[in-house]
Amino acid sequence: MTDRAQAVLREALTLPLEQRADVAAELLASLDDEPATINPAAVEAAWGREIERRARRVMAGESDGEPWEDVRERVARRLTDR
């Protein structure tokens, strides 16, 4: 996910539940406009580039990451707060 997409996501997550649902519905509906053909090789290449980008950030000290236990706990809290 690009930095811009991450910023948009962070902002969207601050919206009230009903507005988040509206945004999610609009995003899902927009996928229907995309071509139905997906090139598996292109998807794999895109994931490879993303993994490389993330690994470079970690190795350069730009990203410390988060322990899995902390992430799992945060996600579980979000799911139970609904």
Sequence and secondary structure as in RCSB ss.txt:
>XXXX:A:sequence
MTDRAQAVLREALTLPLEQRADVAAELLASLDDEPATINPAAVEAAWGREIERRARRVMAGESDGEPWEDVRERV
ARRLTDR
>XXXX:A:secstr
  HHHHHHHHHHHTS HHHHHHHHHHHHHHHTTS S   HHHHHHHHHHHHHHHHHHHHTTS     HHHHHHHH
HHHHHT 
